[in-house]
Amino acid sequence: MFFDFGAGEIIGLLVLAVILIGPERLPHFAVDAAKFVKRVREIATTATNELKENLGPGFEDLTPTDLNPKTFLKRQLDSVLDDSDQPQPKINRRIDPDLL
C-alpha cells in the first residue's frame, strides 16, 4: 500500500470514524471521500500528461517516480556531468603525521 497501513491501523481508523462521524452519516462521508480521491487522481493524471507534453521529445517515457523533483534533477544533472569530456582532477589526499 502507499502509506504502509496495516490491518490494525485500518480497523482502528474505522472504529474512530464510526465514533466521530456516527454510523448514520458514515456512508455519505465514505461516498464523498471516494469522490475526492477520484478527483485528486484525475488532477494528478492530467498534470502528469501535460508535463510530459510540455517537456518535449525525449521525455515521453517518464514514470511518476521520474517526476519527483529530486529524482528528475538528479538524473538531468548526472547526464550533463557524464557528458563532460574533461578529465577529472586527481586529488592526492595524504594524512599529515604532524597533525595527528
C-alpha positions as a Python dict, from the first residue, in 0.01 Angstrom:
ca = {
    (1, 'M'): (0, 0, 0),
    (2, 'F'): (106, 360, -48),
    (3, 'F'): (111, 461, 318),
    (4, 'D'): (201, 118, 461),
    (5, 'F'): (-106, 85, 681),
    (6, 'G'): (-154, -249, 847),
    (7, 'A'): (-482, -421, 925),
    (8, 'G'): (-477, -300, 1285),
    (9, 'E'): (-439, 65, 1184),
    (10, 'I'): (-722, 41, 931),
    (11, 'I'): (-957, -118, 1185),
    (12, 'G'): (-863, 148, 1439),
    (13, 'L'): (-935, 425, 1187),
    (14, 'L'): (-1272, 270, 1102),
    (15, 'V'): (-1372, 248, 1470),
    (16, 'L'): (-1260, 608, 1521),
    (17, 'A'): (-1460, 719, 1215),
    (18, 'V'): (-1775, 547, 1345),
    (19, 'I'): (-1733, 718, 1681),
    (20, 'L'): (-1656, 1066, 1543),
    (21, 'I'): (-1883, 1076, 1239),
    (22, 'G'): (-2157, 846, 1354),
    (23, 'P'): (-2298, 537, 1189),
    (24, 'E'): (-2582, 722, 1015),
    (25, 'R'): (-2353, 976, 840),
    (26, 'L'): (-2062, 739, 768),
    (27, 'P'): (-2193, 607, 430),
    (28, 'H'): (-2236, 962, 296),
    (29, 'F'): (-1892, 1056, 423),
    (30, 'A'): (-1739, 748, 254),
    (31, 'V'): (-1902, 841, -79),
    (32, 'D'): (-1773, 1198, -53),
    (33, 'A'): (-1423, 1075, 36),
    (34, 'A'): (-1422, 837, -262),
    (35, 'K'): (-1527, 1120, -494),
    (36, 'F'): (-1249, 1337, -355),
    (37, 'V'): (-985, 1067, -407),
    (38, 'K'): (-1110, 1008, -762),
    (39, 'R'): (-1091, 1381, -840),
    (40, 'V'): (-737, 1407, -698),
    (41, 'R'): (-626, 1112, -914),
    (42, 'E'): (-778, 1276, -1223),
    (43, 'I'): (-595, 1602, -1147),
    (44, 'A'): (-265, 1417, -1094),
    (45, 'T'): (-305, 1224, -1419),
    (46, 'T'): (-390, 1539, -1613),
    (47, 'A'): (-92, 1724, -1463),
    (48, 'T'): (142, 1434, -1545),
    (49, 'N'): (20, 1417, -1906),
    (50, 'E'): (53, 1793, -1952),
    (51, 'L'): (404, 1787, -1807),
    (52, 'K'): (506, 1507, -2043),
    (53, 'E'): (367, 1702, -2340),
    (54, 'N'): (539, 2027, -2239),
    (55, 'L'): (880, 1871, -2174),
    (56, 'G'): (908, 1777, -2538),
    (57, 'P'): (1090, 1494, -2714),
    (58, 'G'): (1299, 1260, -2507),
    (59, 'F'): (1070, 1265, -2206),
    (60, 'E'): (778, 1053, -2333),
    (61, 'D'): (864, 751, -2120),
    (62, 'L'): (860, 924, -1781),
    (63, 'T'): (706, 741, -1489),
    (64, 'P'): (552, 914, -1184),
    (65, 'T'): (868, 840, -982),
    (66, 'D'): (1072, 1014, -1251),
    (67, 'L'): (864, 1328, -1199),
    (68, 'N'): (975, 1356, -838),
    (69, 'P'): (1173, 1684, -843),
    (70, 'K'): (1476, 1534, -667),
    (71, 'T'): (1489, 1231, -898),
    (72, 'F'): (1429, 1443, -1209),
    (73, 'L'): (1701, 1697, -1130),
    (74, 'K'): (1949, 1430, -1021),
    (75, 'R'): (1901, 1238, -1345),
    (76, 'Q'): (1937, 1553, -1556),
    (77, 'L'): (2248, 1669, -1371),
    (78, 'D'): (2405, 1324, -1389),
    (79, 'S'): (2350, 1311, -1764),
    (80, 'V'): (2511, 1654, -1808),
    (81, 'L'): (2807, 1569, -1585),
    (82, 'D'): (2863, 1232, -1753),
    (83, 'D'): (2887, 1400, -2095),
    (84, 'S'): (3184, 1605, -1980),
    (85, 'D'): (3498, 1528, -2186),
    (86, 'Q'): (3732, 1697, -1944),
    (87, 'P'): (3936, 1466, -1722),
    (88, 'Q'): (3861, 1491, -1356),
    (89, 'P'): (4150, 1626, -1147),
    (90, 'K'): (4309, 1375, -917),
    (91, 'I'): (4308, 1475, -555),
    (92, 'N'): (4601, 1349, -355),
    (93, 'R'): (4482, 1307, 0),
    (94, 'R'): (4757, 1228, 241),
    (95, 'I'): (4744, 1227, 615),
    (96, 'D'): (4988, 1466, 769),
    (97, 'P'): (5153, 1284, 1064),
    (98, 'D'): (5225, 1614, 1235),
    (99, 'L'): (4853, 1689, 1264),
    (100, 'L'): (4773, 1363, 1442),
}
